[in-house]
Amino acid sequence: MNILPQLAPTPDRDRMPRMSSREIASLCDKRHSHVKRDIDVICADLEIDASRFGHIYLDSRNRSQTEYLLGKDLTLTLISGYNVILRKRIVDRWLELEDAARDRPATIDLREPVQLARVTQQLVEINRDQAREIEAMREDVESLDRIRNADGSFCITDAAKALQMRPKELFDWLQANGWIYKRPGAAGYLGYQSRTAASLLEHKVTTVLRADGSEKVTEQVRVTAKGLTKLAALIRPRLR
């Protein structure tokens, strides 16, 4: 059974993978006490204080026990005397630990001046971007207020220009969303009663004098200032 290493809460060990003597014992099918003995031996030979790698953990009976947390160099030195199958297990496990360390986000210590300065600069840039977005929104709101308070109405082509879209796109959107329609055989569009009743659309009737002296009555659906404000709120966010 694999036992994941339990890391002591120090900055170095937070950033670097460690393998516990318990996990080494589990991977190599050895008694933990024997693995700790081998670690003591190699540390003595290398004139390294083994206690610097010591770590306290609680066993299954909630008793305090000692293990070692080793870096890659000492782990590979330790298992170099073991057989090739056991060494392969350890190497595979180290590859897993290193992959996990690469995927883990870096720890930020705000007590470090360099890291604090970096985080502060990032916050300043975020606030600057948010300020620009708020200013753009303010300008949009002011523009919509001016439109809402304007007199008169707009033909659909002019309304499309105000919304910064092609006229055909606006015609298609108005038809698809129940604002305008065409009677069978008719050339022009009409606004739905619900839109005209809400003062979003209106119909402009124009009398045209033909060359033969007769009159022709034409009707054009137009977008009111209130309607253009409504369309800006419905359509423009989707265009960004």
C-alpha positions in Angstrom: 0.0 0.0 0.0 1.4 3.4 -1.0 1.7 5.9 1.8 1.8 9.5 0.6 4.6 11.6 2.2 3.5 13.9 4.9 5.5 17.2 4.5 6.6 19.4 7.3 5.2 22.9 7.0 8.4 24.7 5.9 8.7 26.9 2.8 11.3 24.6 1.2 9.2 21.4 1.7 6.1 23.2 0.5 7.8 23.8 -2.8 9.9 20.6 -3.2 8.6 17.0 -3.2 9.7 14.7 -0.4 9.4 10.9 0.0 8.8 9.5 3.5 10.7 6.6 4.9 7.3 4.9 5.4 6.5 5.2 1.7 9.9 3.8 0.8 9.3 0.9 3.1 5.9 0.2 1.6 7.2 0.4 -2.0 10.2 -1.8 -1.3 8.4 -4.3 0.9 10.6 -3.6 3.8 10.0 -2.9 7.5 10.0 0.8 8.3 12.5 0.3 11.1 14.9 -1.3 8.7 14.6 1.6 6.2 15.2 4.1 9.0 18.3 2.2 10.0 19.6 2.3 6.5 19.0 6.0 6.3 20.9 6.5 9.6 23.8 4.5 8.0 24.0 6.5 4.8 23.7 9.8 6.7 26.5 8.8 9.0 28.7 7.8 6.0 27.9 11.1 4.3 28.4 13.0 7.6 24.9 14.4 7.4 22.7 15.0 10.5 19.8 12.6 10.0 17.7 14.5 12.5 17.2 17.3 10.0 15.0 15.0 7.9 13.0 13.9 11.0 9.2 14.3 11.0 6.6 13.2 13.6 3.4 11.5 12.5 0.6 9.7 14.3 0.2 5.9 13.7 -3.0 3.9 13.6 -3.2 4.0 17.4 -2.8 7.8 17.5 0.8 7.4 18.9 3.6 9.8 17.9 6.2 8.1 15.7 9.2 9.2 13.8 9.9 9.0 10.1 12.3 10.6 7.6 11.4 12.9 4.7 14.0 12.6 2.0 14.8 14.5 -1.1 15.4 12.8 -4.4 19.2 12.7 -4.0 19.1 10.8 -0.6 16.2 8.6 -1.7 18.1 7.4 -4.8 21.3 7.0 -2.7 19.4 4.9 -0.2 17.8 2.5 -2.7 21.0 2.1 -4.8 21.8 -0.9 -2.6 18.3 -2.5 -3.2 17.5 -4.7 -6.2 16.5 -3.4 -9.6 12.8 -4.0 -9.2 12.7 -2.0 -6.0 14.7 0.8 -7.5 12.3 0.9 -10.5 9.3 1.3 -8.1 11.0 4.2 -6.3 12.0 6.0 -9.6 8.4 5.7 -10.9 7.0 7.1 -7.7 9.5 10.0 -7.9 8.3 10.8 -11.4 4.7 11.0 -10.0 5.8 13.3 -7.2 7.7 15.6 -9.6 4.7 15.8 -11.9 2.4 16.7 -9.0 4.9 19.4 -7.8 4.9 21.0 -11.3 1.1 21.1 -11.4 0.8 22.6 -7.9 0.4 26.4 -7.8 3.5 28.2 -6.5 3.2 29.3 -2.9 3.1 33.1 -2.4 4.7 34.4 0.7 3.6 38.1 1.2 6.3 38.5 3.8 8.8 38.4 0.9 9.3 42.0 -0.5 9.7 40.8 -4.1 6.5 38.6 -4.0 4.6 41.4 -2.2 5.6 43.9 -4.9 4.6 41.5 -7.7 1.1 40.9 -6.1 0.6 44.6 -5.5 1.4 45.4 -9.1 -1.0 42.7 -10.3 -3.7 44.2 -8.1 -3.0 47.7 -9.5 -3.3 46.4 -13.1 -6.6 44.6 -12.2 -8.0 47.8 -10.7 -6.9 49.8 -13.7 -8.6 47.4 -16.1 -11.8 47.5 -13.9 -11.7 51.3 -14.0 -11.5 51.3 -17.8 -14.5 49.0 -18.0 -16.5 51.1 -15.6 -15.7 54.2 -17.6 -16.8 52.5 -20.8 -20.0 51.4 -19.1 -20.6 55.0 -17.9 -20.2 56.3 -21.4 -22.6 53.7 -22.7 -25.2 54.6 -20.0 -24.8 58.3 -20.8 -25.3 57.6 -24.5 -28.4 55.5 -23.8 -29.8 58.3 -21.6 -29.3 60.8 -24.4 -31.1 58.4 -26.8 -33.9 57.8 -24.4 -34.6 61.5 -24.0 -34.3 62.3 -27.7 -37.3 63.2 -29.7 -38.5 61.5 -32.9 -37.8 58.0 -34.2 -35.3 56.1 -36.4 -35.7 54.0 -39.5 -34.4 50.5 -38.9 -31.3 51.2 -41.1 -30.3 54.2 -38.9 -31.1 52.3 -35.8 -28.7 49.6 -37.0 -25.9 52.2 -37.4 -26.5 53.5 -33.9 -26.2 49.9 -32.6 -23.0 49.4 -34.7 -24.4 46.5 -36.6 -25.4 45.8 -40.2 -29.0 46.7 -41.2 -29.7 43.1 -42.3 -28.6 41.8 -39.0 -31.0 44.1 -37.2 -33.9 43.3 -39.5 -33.3 39.6 -39.0 -33.1 40.0 -35.2 -36.3 42.1 -35.1 -38.2 39.4 -37.1 -36.8 36.5 -35.1 -37.6 38.2 -31.7 -41.1 39.3 -32.5 -40.7 43.0 -33.1 -41.6 43.3 -36.8 -43.3 41.2 -39.5 -44.4 41.3 -43.1 -47.9 40.6 -44.4 -48.0 38.1 -47.3 -47.4 40.0 -50.6 -46.5 43.3 -48.8 -43.2 45.0 -49.5 -42.7 46.8 -46.2 -42.5 45.7 -42.5 -45.0 46.3 -39.8 -44.4 46.4 -36.0 -46.2 44.0 -33.7 -49.0 45.6 -31.7 -47.3 44.7 -28.4 -44.2 46.7 -29.4 -46.1 49.7 -30.7 -48.3 49.7 -27.6 -45.1 49.8 -25.4 -43.8 52.7 -27.5 -40.9 50.8 -28.7 -41.9 51.0 -32.3 -44.1 53.4 -34.3 -45.5 53.6 -37.8 -44.9 56.6 -40.0 -47.4 57.2 -42.7 -46.3 59.2 -45.7 -48.3 60.4 -48.7 -46.4 60.5 -52.0 -47.7 62.3 -55.1 -47.3 60.3 -58.2 -46.4 61.8 -61.6 -50.0 61.3 -62.8 -51.3 63.4 -60.0 -52.5 60.5 -57.9 -51.4 59.9 -54.3 -49.7 56.9 -52.8 -49.7 56.2 -49.1 -46.7 54.4 -47.7 -46.2 53.2 -44.2 -42.8 52.7 -42.5 -42.1 51.0 -39.2 -39.6 53.0 -37.1 -37.8 52.5 -33.8 -38.5 55.0 -31.1 -35.8 56.4 -28.8 -37.2 54.2 -26.1 -37.1 51.2 -28.5 -33.5 51.9 -29.4 -32.5 52.1 -25.7 -34.2 48.7 -25.2 -32.4 47.2 -28.3 -29.1 48.5 -27.1 -29.6 46.7 -23.8 -30.7 43.4 -25.5 -28.3 43.3 -28.5 -25.1 45.2 -27.8 -23.8 42.9 -24.9 -24.0 40.0 -27.3 -21.9 41.8 -29.9 -19.0 42.4 -27.6 
